[in-house]
Amino acid sequence: MFDSDSKYDSKSGWPSFWAPSNNENIREKIDYDYGMIRKAVVCSKCGCHLGHLFDDGPKPTGLRYCINSLSLDFKKKINPS
């Protein structure tokens, strides 16, 4: 869902990315939990909560996808020959 090429240190303590690897893999929804209004990021396939989306990220998108570390499964990138 996210590529390490878009990962950066947001100083938030959460794994942060400025873009998903493919927009079709995620969906945004409004999260009203804890008396706040935020954009939640969920899996487009199963609806599992992945984290939150903020508009204070770096260029080129200006977005910060703040993703729960338990949602991440690191896989080695395979380069086609």
C-alpha positions as CSV (number, residue, x, y, z in Angstrom):
1,M,0.0,0.0,0.0
2,F,2.9,2.3,0.7
3,D,6.4,2.3,-0.8
4,S,9.5,3.1,1.2
5,D,10.5,5.6,-1.5
6,S,7.7,7.9,-0.2
7,K,8.5,7.3,3.5
8,Y,9.9,10.2,5.5
9,D,10.5,11.3,9.1
10,S,7.6,13.5,10.1
11,K,8.9,13.8,13.7
12,S,5.4,12.5,14.8
13,G,6.6,9.1,16.0
14,W,4.4,7.3,13.4
15,P,5.6,5.8,10.1
16,S,4.7,8.6,7.6
17,F,4.5,8.6,3.8
18,W,3.7,11.4,1.4
19,A,1.8,9.2,-1.0
20,P,0.4,5.6,-1.3
21,S,1.9,3.3,-3.9
22,N,-1.5,3.0,-5.6
23,N,-4.5,5.1,-4.8
24,E,-6.8,2.1,-5.5
25,N,-5.5,0.3,-2.5
26,I,-6.8,2.8,0.1
27,R,-9.9,4.7,0.8
28,E,-10.4,7.8,2.9
29,K,-13.3,8.3,5.3
30,I,-14.1,10.8,8.0
31,D,-13.2,9.7,11.5
32,Y,-15.2,11.3,14.4
33,D,-13.6,9.4,17.2
34,Y,-12.3,11.0,20.4
35,G,-14.2,14.3,19.7
36,M,-12.0,15.1,16.7
37,I,-12.8,15.2,13.0
38,R,-10.0,13.6,10.9
39,K,-9.5,11.8,7.7
40,A,-9.0,8.1,8.3
41,V,-7.2,5.9,5.8
42,V,-8.6,2.4,5.4
43,C,-7.9,-0.6,3.2
44,S,-10.1,-0.4,0.1
45,K,-10.5,-4.2,0.1
46,C,-11.4,-5.1,3.7
47,G,-12.0,-1.7,5.3
48,C,-9.3,-2.2,8.0
49,H,-8.2,1.1,9.6
50,L,-4.6,1.9,8.5
51,G,-4.1,5.4,10.0
52,H,-4.9,9.0,9.3
53,L,-4.2,11.5,6.5
54,F,-3.1,15.1,7.2
55,D,-2.4,18.0,4.9
56,D,1.0,19.0,6.5
57,G,3.3,16.7,4.6
58,P,6.2,17.5,2.3
59,K,6.3,18.1,-1.4
60,P,5.3,16.9,-3.9
61,T,1.9,16.1,-2.4
62,G,1.8,18.1,0.8
63,L,0.2,15.1,2.4
64,R,1.2,13.0,5.4
65,Y,-0.2,9.5,5.6
66,C,0.4,8.6,9.3
67,I,0.1,4.8,9.3
68,N,-0.1,2.5,12.2
69,S,3.0,0.3,12.3
70,L,0.9,-2.9,12.7
71,S,-0.6,-2.2,9.3
72,L,2.7,-2.4,7.6
73,D,4.2,-5.5,6.1
74,F,7.6,-4.8,4.6
75,K,8.4,-6.7,1.5
76,K,11.6,-6.7,-0.6
77,K,11.1,-4.9,-3.9
78,I,11.6,-7.1,-6.9
79,N,13.2,-5.3,-9.9
80,P,12.1,-6.9,-13.2
81,S,15.0,-7.9,-15.4
